[in-house]
Amino acid sequence: MPARLRQSPAYAKSGLSDPRAEMHIGLGAQGRYCGPELSGRKMRSLNRVVMQKASRDWITSLGPEKLDVLELSGKWGQTFPFRTYRCLNRWKFDPCKGPLLDDGGKVVRFDLVMANQVWEHLDRPYAATRTIYRMLRKGGWFWVAVPFLAPFHGAPVDCSRWTARGLQNLLIEGGFDEARVQSFQWGNRHVAQRNLELPWPPEHRDDDDLSNDPDFPVVSWAMAQKD
């Protein structure tokens, strides 16, 4: 793997045209999850569509077929041709409490750990980040995406919000070298306003403004490599 992140063209744009549709499981007006199994429909989340397109380009640039991957509380990684892929619900594995261990008591290690809209729900995100660092192989990556301007959505708790700079600081304090962390944020007034709508989260529409306003981030994401 490269020593530093290779920046894809997606990150150089303030907004992305023709974004890839992504399924999102969100919360309804009463604060309960209303994914496809409950609402009876699939949706493209306005809050995630730019972040996931840019992140997809980056993960693809790593050569996913070479990676052993763990995803926490999500299944977005199923859309990639990873060498191996494992998904764990955070109720079965809580990174706040320590690393995943094999039957022999050794730390299980991965080339990439993914956490999409999970870290805001953790009571001890700094401890969890240090746990992920321990679970990465040398040269391995941690990809994390979180909301910034989004309503409270307890699942069952909602604890934190981060800007791109905040995510960078979190990862550095978690053990990653500053030179091997890149973080991004995206949003605008239009997207922020749509997050006041019910039901929430807002579904992406063809007429939505996908440009980026640095003063109104809605979602942040970062990638960090273990040296």
LOKOL-504763 format. One record per residue (C-alpha): residue number from 1; x, y, z; chain. Coordinates in Angstrom, 2 decimals. Layout:
N
<zavex><pos>NUM</pos><x>X</x><y>Y</y><z>Z</z><unit>A</unit></zavex>
...
***
This chain:
227
<zavex><pos>1</pos><x>0.00</x><y>0.00</y><z>0.00</z><unit>A</unit></zavex>
<zavex><pos>2</pos><x>1.21</x><y>3.56</y><z>-0.59</z><unit>A</unit></zavex>
<zavex><pos>3</pos><x>2.78</x><y>5.44</y><z>2.27</z><unit>A</unit></zavex>
<zavex><pos>4</pos><x>0.43</x><y>8.37</y><z>1.75</z><unit>A</unit></zavex>
<zavex><pos>5</pos><x>-3.08</x><y>8.75</y><z>0.46</z><unit>A</unit></zavex>
<zavex><pos>6</pos><x>-3.50</x><y>9.08</y><z>-3.27</z><unit>A</unit></zavex>
<zavex><pos>7</pos><x>-5.98</x><y>11.87</y><z>-3.78</z><unit>A</unit></zavex>
<zavex><pos>8</pos><x>-8.57</x><y>10.97</y><z>-6.39</z><unit>A</unit></zavex>
<zavex><pos>9</pos><x>-10.15</x><y>13.59</y><z>-8.67</z><unit>A</unit></zavex>
<zavex><pos>10</pos><x>-13.31</x><y>13.29</y><z>-6.60</z><unit>A</unit></zavex>
<zavex><pos>11</pos><x>-11.70</x><y>15.14</y><z>-3.72</z><unit>A</unit></zavex>
<zavex><pos>12</pos><x>-10.64</x><y>18.02</y><z>-5.92</z><unit>A</unit></zavex>
<zavex><pos>13</pos><x>-14.23</x><y>18.91</y><z>-6.76</z><unit>A</unit></zavex>
<zavex><pos>14</pos><x>-16.52</x><y>20.94</y><z>-4.58</z><unit>A</unit></zavex>
<zavex><pos>15</pos><x>-19.51</x><y>18.98</y><z>-5.80</z><unit>A</unit></zavex>
<zavex><pos>16</pos><x>-19.91</x><y>15.75</y><z>-7.73</z><unit>A</unit></zavex>
<zavex><pos>17</pos><x>-22.27</x><y>15.34</y><z>-10.67</z><unit>A</unit></zavex>
<zavex><pos>18</pos><x>-24.11</x><y>12.10</y><z>-11.30</z><unit>A</unit></zavex>
<zavex><pos>19</pos><x>-23.32</x><y>10.68</y><z>-7.80</z><unit>A</unit></zavex>
<zavex><pos>20</pos><x>-23.58</x><y>6.95</y><z>-7.28</z><unit>A</unit></zavex>
<zavex><pos>21</pos><x>-26.74</x><y>5.88</y><z>-5.53</z><unit>A</unit></zavex>
<zavex><pos>22</pos><x>-26.16</x><y>4.33</y><z>-2.11</z><unit>A</unit></zavex>
<zavex><pos>23</pos><x>-28.68</x><y>2.65</y><z>0.17</z><unit>A</unit></zavex>
<zavex><pos>24</pos><x>-28.98</x><y>4.17</y><z>3.62</z><unit>A</unit></zavex>
<zavex><pos>25</pos><x>-30.66</x><y>2.91</y><z>6.74</z><unit>A</unit></zavex>
<zavex><pos>26</pos><x>-31.75</x><y>5.91</y><z>8.77</z><unit>A</unit></zavex>
<zavex><pos>27</pos><x>-34.12</x><y>7.07</y><z>11.48</z><unit>A</unit></zavex>
<zavex><pos>28</pos><x>-37.75</x><y>7.96</y><z>11.10</z><unit>A</unit></zavex>
<zavex><pos>29</pos><x>-39.67</x><y>10.83</y><z>12.63</z><unit>A</unit></zavex>
<zavex><pos>30</pos><x>-40.06</x><y>8.94</y><z>15.92</z><unit>A</unit></zavex>
<zavex><pos>31</pos><x>-36.33</x><y>8.23</y><z>16.20</z><unit>A</unit></zavex>
<zavex><pos>32</pos><x>-36.65</x><y>4.59</y><z>15.12</z><unit>A</unit></zavex>
<zavex><pos>33</pos><x>-34.73</x><y>2.97</y><z>12.32</z><unit>A</unit></zavex>
<zavex><pos>34</pos><x>-36.68</x><y>2.97</y><z>9.08</z><unit>A</unit></zavex>
<zavex><pos>35</pos><x>-34.48</x><y>1.02</y><z>6.70</z><unit>A</unit></zavex>
<zavex><pos>36</pos><x>-35.82</x><y>-0.99</y><z>3.75</z><unit>A</unit></zavex>
<zavex><pos>37</pos><x>-37.08</x><y>-3.74</y><z>6.03</z><unit>A</unit></zavex>
<zavex><pos>38</pos><x>-39.39</x><y>-1.23</y><z>7.78</z><unit>A</unit></zavex>
<zavex><pos>39</pos><x>-40.18</x><y>1.44</y><z>5.22</z><unit>A</unit></zavex>
<zavex><pos>40</pos><x>-40.58</x><y>-0.92</y><z>2.27</z><unit>A</unit></zavex>
<zavex><pos>41</pos><x>-38.40</x><y>1.22</y><z>0.03</z><unit>A</unit></zavex>
<zavex><pos>42</pos><x>-34.77</x><y>1.88</y><z>-0.72</z><unit>A</unit></zavex>
<zavex><pos>43</pos><x>-33.45</x><y>5.39</y><z>-0.49</z><unit>A</unit></zavex>
<zavex><pos>44</pos><x>-30.38</x><y>7.40</y><z>-1.48</z><unit>A</unit></zavex>
<zavex><pos>45</pos><x>-29.30</x><y>9.52</y><z>1.46</z><unit>A</unit></zavex>
<zavex><pos>46</pos><x>-28.58</x><y>13.13</y><z>0.53</z><unit>A</unit></zavex>
<zavex><pos>47</pos><x>-26.20</x><y>13.31</y><z>3.48</z><unit>A</unit></zavex>
<zavex><pos>48</pos><x>-24.07</x><y>10.40</y><z>2.24</z><unit>A</unit></zavex>
<zavex><pos>49</pos><x>-24.15</x><y>10.53</y><z>-1.53</z><unit>A</unit></zavex>
<zavex><pos>50</pos><x>-21.09</x><y>12.79</y><z>-2.07</z><unit>A</unit></zavex>
<zavex><pos>51</pos><x>-19.08</x><y>11.26</y><z>0.76</z><unit>A</unit></zavex>
<zavex><pos>52</pos><x>-19.69</x><y>7.70</y><z>-0.46</z><unit>A</unit></zavex>
<zavex><pos>53</pos><x>-18.85</x><y>8.51</y><z>-4.09</z><unit>A</unit></zavex>
<zavex><pos>54</pos><x>-15.55</x><y>10.13</y><z>-3.07</z><unit>A</unit></zavex>
<zavex><pos>55</pos><x>-14.76</x><y>7.32</y><z>-0.62</z><unit>A</unit></zavex>
<zavex><pos>56</pos><x>-15.58</x><y>4.67</y><z>-3.21</z><unit>A</unit></zavex>
<zavex><pos>57</pos><x>-13.03</x><y>6.21</y><z>-5.58</z><unit>A</unit></zavex>
<zavex><pos>58</pos><x>-10.41</x><y>6.18</y><z>-2.83</z><unit>A</unit></zavex>
<zavex><pos>59</pos><x>-11.06</x><y>2.57</y><z>-1.75</z><unit>A</unit></zavex>
<zavex><pos>60</pos><x>-10.97</x><y>1.47</y><z>-5.39</z><unit>A</unit></zavex>
<zavex><pos>61</pos><x>-7.56</x><y>3.16</y><z>-5.76</z><unit>A</unit></zavex>
<zavex><pos>62</pos><x>-6.17</x><y>0.91</y><z>-3.00</z><unit>A</unit></zavex>
<zavex><pos>63</pos><x>-6.90</x><y>-2.28</y><z>-4.93</z><unit>A</unit></zavex>
<zavex><pos>64</pos><x>-9.72</x><y>-3.81</y><z>-2.85</z><unit>A</unit></zavex>
<zavex><pos>65</pos><x>-9.00</x><y>-7.33</y><z>-4.11</z><unit>A</unit></zavex>
<zavex><pos>66</pos><x>-5.81</x><y>-7.26</y><z>-1.99</z><unit>A</unit></zavex>
<zavex><pos>67</pos><x>-7.49</x><y>-6.23</y><z>1.27</z><unit>A</unit></zavex>
<zavex><pos>68</pos><x>-8.79</x><y>-8.12</y><z>4.30</z><unit>A</unit></zavex>
<zavex><pos>69</pos><x>-11.55</x><y>-5.87</y><z>5.63</z><unit>A</unit></zavex>
<zavex><pos>70</pos><x>-13.67</x><y>-5.39</y><z>8.73</z><unit>A</unit></zavex>
<zavex><pos>71</pos><x>-16.76</x><y>-3.16</y><z>8.68</z><unit>A</unit></zavex>
<zavex><pos>72</pos><x>-18.47</x><y>-2.09</y><z>11.89</z><unit>A</unit></zavex>
<zavex><pos>73</pos><x>-22.28</x><y>-1.83</y><z>12.00</z><unit>A</unit></zavex>
<zavex><pos>74</pos><x>-22.78</x><y>-1.51</y><z>8.27</z><unit>A</unit></zavex>
<zavex><pos>75</pos><x>-22.74</x><y>-3.46</y><z>5.03</z><unit>A</unit></zavex>
<zavex><pos>76</pos><x>-21.57</x><y>-0.87</y><z>2.50</z><unit>A</unit></zavex>
<zavex><pos>77</pos><x>-18.34</x><y>-2.84</y><z>2.13</z><unit>A</unit></zavex>
<zavex><pos>78</pos><x>-20.27</x><y>-5.69</y><z>0.53</z><unit>A</unit></zavex>
<zavex><pos>79</pos><x>-20.29</x><y>-3.66</y><z>-2.69</z><unit>A</unit></zavex>
<zavex><pos>80</pos><x>-16.48</x><y>-3.97</y><z>-3.06</z><unit>A</unit></zavex>
<zavex><pos>81</pos><x>-14.51</x><y>-7.00</y><z>-4.34</z><unit>A</unit></zavex>
<zavex><pos>82</pos><x>-12.41</x><y>-7.34</y><z>-1.18</z><unit>A</unit></zavex>
<zavex><pos>83</pos><x>-10.18</x><y>-10.38</y><z>-0.70</z><unit>A</unit></zavex>
<zavex><pos>84</pos><x>-12.02</x><y>-11.05</y><z>2.56</z><unit>A</unit></zavex>
<zavex><pos>85</pos><x>-14.82</x><y>-9.09</y><z>4.18</z><unit>A</unit></zavex>
<zavex><pos>86</pos><x>-16.26</x><y>-9.34</y><z>7.67</z><unit>A</unit></zavex>
<zavex><pos>87</pos><x>-19.10</x><y>-7.28</y><z>9.11</z><unit>A</unit></zavex>
<zavex><pos>88</pos><x>-19.70</x><y>-7.01</y><z>12.85</z><unit>A</unit></zavex>
<zavex><pos>89</pos><x>-22.54</x><y>-5.24</y><z>14.61</z><unit>A</unit></zavex>
<zavex><pos>90</pos><x>-21.18</x><y>-3.03</y><z>17.37</z><unit>A</unit></zavex>
<zavex><pos>91</pos><x>-23.37</x><y>-4.88</y><z>19.87</z><unit>A</unit></zavex>
<zavex><pos>92</pos><x>-21.31</x><y>-7.99</y><z>19.16</z><unit>A</unit></zavex>
<zavex><pos>93</pos><x>-18.00</x><y>-6.14</y><z>19.08</z><unit>A</unit></zavex>
<zavex><pos>94</pos><x>-17.59</x><y>-2.90</y><z>21.03</z><unit>A</unit></zavex>
<zavex><pos>95</pos><x>-14.30</x><y>-1.18</y><z>20.06</z><unit>A</unit></zavex>
<zavex><pos>96</pos><x>-14.53</x><y>0.98</y><z>23.20</z><unit>A</unit></zavex>
<zavex><pos>97</pos><x>-13.74</x><y>-2.12</y><z>25.27</z><unit>A</unit></zavex>
<zavex><pos>98</pos><x>-10.73</x><y>-3.41</y><z>23.35</z><unit>A</unit></zavex>
<zavex><pos>99</pos><x>-9.67</x><y>-5.21</y><z>20.17</z><unit>A</unit></zavex>
<zavex><pos>100</pos><x>-11.19</x><y>-8.23</y><z>18.52</z><unit>A</unit></zavex>
<zavex><pos>101</pos><x>-9.37</x><y>-11.40</y><z>19.57</z><unit>A</unit></zavex>
<zavex><pos>102</pos><x>-9.02</x><y>-14.79</y><z>17.93</z><unit>A</unit></zavex>
<zavex><pos>103</pos><x>-9.50</x><y>-18.11</y><z>19.70</z><unit>A</unit></zavex>
<zavex><pos>104</pos><x>-5.89</x><y>-17.95</y><z>20.87</z><unit>A</unit></zavex>
<zavex><pos>105</pos><x>-6.33</x><y>-14.54</y><z>22.47</z><unit>A</unit></zavex>
<zavex><pos>106</pos><x>-4.35</x><y>-12.67</y><z>19.81</z><unit>A</unit></zavex>
<zavex><pos>107</pos><x>-5.51</x><y>-9.42</y><z>18.22</z><unit>A</unit></zavex>
<zavex><pos>108</pos><x>-7.21</x><y>-9.97</y><z>14.86</z><unit>A</unit></zavex>
<zavex><pos>109</pos><x>-5.68</x><y>-7.63</y><z>12.27</z><unit>A</unit></zavex>
<zavex><pos>110</pos><x>-6.99</x><y>-6.18</y><z>9.02</z><unit>A</unit></zavex>
<zavex><pos>111</pos><x>-5.81</x><y>-4.14</y><z>6.03</z><unit>A</unit></zavex>
<zavex><pos>112</pos><x>-8.84</x><y>-1.86</y><z>6.24</z><unit>A</unit></zavex>
<zavex><pos>113</pos><x>-11.41</x><y>-1.13</y><z>8.94</z><unit>A</unit></zavex>
<zavex><pos>114</pos><x>-14.55</x><y>0.76</y><z>7.89</z><unit>A</unit></zavex>
<zavex><pos>115</pos><x>-16.94</x><y>2.68</y><z>10.14</z><unit>A</unit></zavex>
<zavex><pos>116</pos><x>-19.77</x><y>4.52</y><z>8.41</z><unit>A</unit></zavex>
<zavex><pos>117</pos><x>-21.90</x><y>6.66</y><z>10.76</z><unit>A</unit></zavex>
<zavex><pos>118</pos><x>-20.87</x><y>4.72</y><z>13.85</z><unit>A</unit></zavex>
<zavex><pos>119</pos><x>-18.39</x><y>6.83</y><z>15.83</z><unit>A</unit></zavex>
<zavex><pos>120</pos><x>-20.99</x><y>9.45</y><z>16.82</z><unit>A</unit></zavex>
<zavex><pos>121</pos><x>-22.82</x><y>6.70</y><z>18.75</z><unit>A</unit></zavex>
<zavex><pos>122</pos><x>-19.81</x><y>5.61</y><z>20.84</z><unit>A</unit></zavex>
<zavex><pos>123</pos><x>-19.43</x><y>6.66</y><z>24.47</z><unit>A</unit></zavex>
<zavex><pos>124</pos><x>-15.63</x><y>6.53</y><z>24.25</z><unit>A</unit></zavex>
<zavex><pos>125</pos><x>-14.62</x><y>7.27</y><z>20.64</z><unit>A</unit></zavex>
<zavex><pos>126</pos><x>-10.98</x><y>8.03</y><z>21.50</z><unit>A</unit></zavex>
<zavex><pos>127</pos><x>-10.55</x><y>4.65</y><z>23.17</z><unit>A</unit></zavex>
<zavex><pos>128</pos><x>-12.31</x><y>3.02</y><z>20.20</z><unit>A</unit></zavex>
<zavex><pos>129</pos><x>-9.94</x><y>4.73</y><z>17.76</z><unit>A</unit></zavex>
<zavex><pos>130</pos><x>-6.92</x><y>3.43</y><z>19.67</z><unit>A</unit></zavex>
<zavex><pos>131</pos><x>-8.48</x><y>-0.03</y><z>19.49</z><unit>A</unit></zavex>
<zavex><pos>132</pos><x>-8.79</x><y>0.19</y><z>15.69</z><unit>A</unit></zavex>
<zavex><pos>133</pos><x>-5.16</x><y>1.29</y><z>15.45</z><unit>A</unit></zavex>
<zavex><pos>134</pos><x>-4.12</x><y>-1.90</y><z>17.27</z><unit>A</unit></zavex>
<zavex><pos>135</pos><x>-6.23</x><y>-4.00</y><z>14.90</z><unit>A</unit></zavex>
<zavex><pos>136</pos><x>-4.58</x><y>-2.70</y><z>11.73</z><unit>A</unit></zavex>
<zavex><pos>137</pos><x>-1.66</x><y>-4.37</y><z>10.06</z><unit>A</unit></zavex>
<zavex><pos>138</pos><x>1.35</x><y>-2.22</y><z>9.25</z><unit>A</unit></zavex>
<zavex><pos>139</pos><x>0.29</x><y>-0.03</y><z>6.34</z><unit>A</unit></zavex>
<zavex><pos>140</pos><x>-3.39</x><y>-0.71</y><z>7.07</z><unit>A</unit></zavex>
<zavex><pos>141</pos><x>-6.14</x><y>1.89</y><z>6.85</z><unit>A</unit></zavex>
<zavex><pos>142</pos><x>-9.00</x><y>3.17</y><z>8.98</z><unit>A</unit></zavex>
<zavex><pos>143</pos><x>-11.87</x><y>4.85</y><z>7.12</z><unit>A</unit></zavex>
<zavex><pos>144</pos><x>-14.45</x><y>6.65</y><z>9.23</z><unit>A</unit></zavex>
<zavex><pos>145</pos><x>-17.43</x><y>8.81</y><z>8.27</z><unit>A</unit></zavex>
<zavex><pos>146</pos><x>-19.59</x><y>10.80</y><z>10.69</z><unit>A</unit></zavex>
<zavex><pos>147</pos><x>-22.31</x><y>13.47</y><z>10.63</z><unit>A</unit></zavex>
<zavex><pos>148</pos><x>-21.75</x><y>17.08</y><z>11.66</z><unit>A</unit></zavex>
<zavex><pos>149</pos><x>-24.99</x><y>19.00</y><z>11.01</z><unit>A</unit></zavex>
<zavex><pos>150</pos><x>-27.54</x><y>16.29</y><z>11.62</z><unit>A</unit></zavex>
<zavex><pos>151</pos><x>-30.38</x><y>15.84</y><z>14.12</z><unit>A</unit></zavex>
<zavex><pos>152</pos><x>-30.01</x><y>13.79</y><z>17.26</z><unit>A</unit></zavex>
<zavex><pos>153</pos><x>-30.46</x><y>10.12</y><z>16.37</z><unit>A</unit></zavex>
<zavex><pos>154</pos><x>-29.95</x><y>7.85</y><z>19.32</z><unit>A</unit></zavex>
<zavex><pos>155</pos><x>-29.20</x><y>4.25</y><z>18.43</z><unit>A</unit></zavex>
<zavex><pos>156</pos><x>-29.59</x><y>4.00</y><z>21.37</z><unit>A</unit></zavex>
<zavex><pos>157</pos><x>-27.26</x><y>6.93</y><z>22.15</z><unit>A</unit></zavex>
<zavex><pos>158</pos><x>-25.92</x><y>9.85</y><z>20.11</z><unit>A</unit></zavex>
<zavex><pos>159</pos><x>-22.81</x><y>11.42</y><z>21.61</z><unit>A</unit></zavex>
<zavex><pos>160</pos><x>-20.54</x><y>13.37</y><z>19.26</z><unit>A</unit></zavex>
<zavex><pos>161</pos><x>-20.13</x><y>15.49</y><z>16.12</z><unit>A</unit></zavex>
<zavex><pos>162</pos><x>-16.93</x><y>16.18</y><z>14.17</z><unit>A</unit></zavex>
<zavex><pos>163</pos><x>-15.68</x><y>18.54</y><z>11.48</z><unit>A</unit></zavex>
<zavex><pos>164</pos><x>-12.88</x><y>17.40</y><z>9.19</z><unit>A</unit></zavex>
<zavex><pos>165</pos><x>-10.33</x><y>19.00</y><z>11.51</z><unit>A</unit></zavex>
<zavex><pos>166</pos><x>-11.95</x><y>17.34</y><z>14.52</z><unit>A</unit></zavex>
<zavex><pos>167</pos><x>-11.74</x><y>13.93</y><z>12.85</z><unit>A</unit></zavex>
<zavex><pos>168</pos><x>-8.08</x><y>14.52</y><z>12.04</z><unit>A</unit></zavex>
<zavex><pos>169</pos><x>-7.39</x><y>15.35</y><z>15.70</z><unit>A</unit></zavex>
<zavex><pos>170</pos><x>-9.31</x><y>12.27</y><z>16.83</z><unit>A</unit></zavex>
<zavex><pos>171</pos><x>-7.22</x><y>10.01</y><z>14.59</z><unit>A</unit></zavex>
<zavex><pos>172</pos><x>-3.93</x><y>11.60</y><z>15.65</z><unit>A</unit></zavex>
<zavex><pos>173</pos><x>-4.80</x><y>11.12</y><z>19.32</z><unit>A</unit></zavex>
<zavex><pos>174</pos><x>-5.75</x><y>7.55</y><z>18.44</z><unit>A</unit></zavex>
<zavex><pos>175</pos><x>-2.17</x><y>6.83</y><z>17.38</z><unit>A</unit></zavex>
<zavex><pos>176</pos><x>-2.01</x><y>7.75</y><z>13.68</z><unit>A</unit></zavex>
<zavex><pos>177</pos><x>0.79</x><y>9.95</y><z>12.37</z><unit>A</unit></zavex>
<zavex><pos>178</pos><x>-0.48</x><y>13.36</y><z>11.30</z><unit>A</unit></zavex>
<zavex><pos>179</pos><x>1.20</x><y>13.03</y><z>7.90</z><unit>A</unit></zavex>
<zavex><pos>180</pos><x>-0.83</x><y>9.89</y><z>7.20</z><unit>A</unit></zavex>
<zavex><pos>181</pos><x>-4.26</x><y>11.32</y><z>7.93</z><unit>A</unit></zavex>
<zavex><pos>182</pos><x>-6.51</x><y>13.07</y><z>5.44</z><unit>A</unit></zavex>
<zavex><pos>183</pos><x>-9.94</x><y>14.37</y><z>6.33</z><unit>A</unit></zavex>
<zavex><pos>184</pos><x>-12.75</x><y>16.03</y><z>4.38</z><unit>A</unit></zavex>
<zavex><pos>185</pos><x>-16.11</x><y>17.62</y><z>4.95</z><unit>A</unit></zavex>
<zavex><pos>186</pos><x>-19.04</x><y>18.41</y><z>2.68</z><unit>A</unit></zavex>
<zavex><pos>187</pos><x>-22.34</x><y>20.21</y><z>2.85</z><unit>A</unit></zavex>
<zavex><pos>188</pos><x>-24.11</x><y>23.49</y><z>2.15</z><unit>A</unit></zavex>
<zavex><pos>189</pos><x>-27.05</x><y>25.55</y><z>3.39</z><unit>A</unit></zavex>
<zavex><pos>190</pos><x>-29.49</x><y>23.69</y><z>1.16</z><unit>A</unit></zavex>
<zavex><pos>191</pos><x>-28.47</x><y>20.31</y><z>2.59</z><unit>A</unit></zavex>
<zavex><pos>192</pos><x>-28.47</x><y>21.64</y><z>6.14</z><unit>A</unit></zavex>
<zavex><pos>193</pos><x>-32.00</x><y>22.96</y><z>5.67</z><unit>A</unit></zavex>
<zavex><pos>194</pos><x>-33.22</x><y>19.67</y><z>4.22</z><unit>A</unit></zavex>
<zavex><pos>195</pos><x>-31.99</x><y>17.96</y><z>7.39</z><unit>A</unit></zavex>
<zavex><pos>196</pos><x>-34.77</x><y>19.78</y><z>9.23</z><unit>A</unit></zavex>
<zavex><pos>197</pos><x>-37.38</x><y>17.89</y><z>7.21</z><unit>A</unit></zavex>
<zavex><pos>198</pos><x>-39.37</x><y>14.89</y><z>8.36</z><unit>A</unit></zavex>
<zavex><pos>199</pos><x>-39.03</x><y>12.02</y><z>7.81</z><unit>A</unit></zavex>
<zavex><pos>200</pos><x>-35.30</x><y>12.12</y><z>8.39</z><unit>A</unit></zavex>
<zavex><pos>201</pos><x>-32.74</x><y>11.59</y><z>6.86</z><unit>A</unit></zavex>
<zavex><pos>202</pos><x>-33.54</x><y>13.43</y><z>3.60</z><unit>A</unit></zavex>
<zavex><pos>203</pos><x>-33.67</x><y>11.39</y><z>0.42</z><unit>A</unit></zavex>
<zavex><pos>204</pos><x>-31.46</x><y>12.59</y><z>-2.41</z><unit>A</unit></zavex>
<zavex><pos>205</pos><x>-33.38</x><y>14.26</y><z>-5.25</z><unit>A</unit></zavex>
<zavex><pos>206</pos><x>-32.21</x><y>15.10</y><z>-8.74</z><unit>A</unit></zavex>
<zavex><pos>207</pos><x>-32.58</x><y>18.83</y><z>-8.04</z><unit>A</unit></zavex>
<zavex><pos>208</pos><x>-30.50</x><y>18.83</y><z>-4.83</z><unit>A</unit></zavex>
<zavex><pos>209</pos><x>-27.52</x><y>21.19</y><z>-4.68</z><unit>A</unit></zavex>
<zavex><pos>210</pos><x>-24.37</x><y>19.07</y><z>-4.25</z><unit>A</unit></zavex>
<zavex><pos>211</pos><x>-21.88</x><y>21.93</y><z>-4.18</z><unit>A</unit></zavex>
<zavex><pos>212</pos><x>-19.64</x><y>22.32</y><z>-1.14</z><unit>A</unit></zavex>
<zavex><pos>213</pos><x>-19.82</x><y>25.27</y><z>1.26</z><unit>A</unit></zavex>
<zavex><pos>214</pos><x>-16.97</x><y>25.14</y><z>3.82</z><unit>A</unit></zavex>
<zavex><pos>215</pos><x>-19.11</x><y>27.08</y><z>6.31</z><unit>A</unit></zavex>
<zavex><pos>216</pos><x>-21.92</x><y>24.49</y><z>6.32</z><unit>A</unit></zavex>
<zavex><pos>217</pos><x>-20.50</x><y>20.97</y><z>6.57</z><unit>A</unit></zavex>
<zavex><pos>218</pos><x>-23.08</x><y>18.24</y><z>7.04</z><unit>A</unit></zavex>
<zavex><pos>219</pos><x>-20.85</x><y>15.16</y><z>6.93</z><unit>A</unit></zavex>
<zavex><pos>220</pos><x>-17.15</x><y>14.54</y><z>7.55</z><unit>A</unit></zavex>
<zavex><pos>221</pos><x>-14.92</x><y>11.61</y><z>6.70</z><unit>A</unit></zavex>
<zavex><pos>222</pos><x>-11.27</x><y>10.65</y><z>7.03</z><unit>A</unit></zavex>
<zavex><pos>223</pos><x>-8.73</x><y>8.01</y><z>6.10</z><unit>A</unit></zavex>
<zavex><pos>224</pos><x>-5.69</x><y>7.22</y><z>8.20</z><unit>A</unit></zavex>
<zavex><pos>225</pos><x>-2.85</x><y>4.79</y><z>7.58</z><unit>A</unit></zavex>
<zavex><pos>226</pos><x>-0.88</x><y>2.95</y><z>10.24</z><unit>A</unit></zavex>
<zavex><pos>227</pos><x>2.86</x><y>3.30</y><z>9.70</z><unit>A</unit></zavex>
***
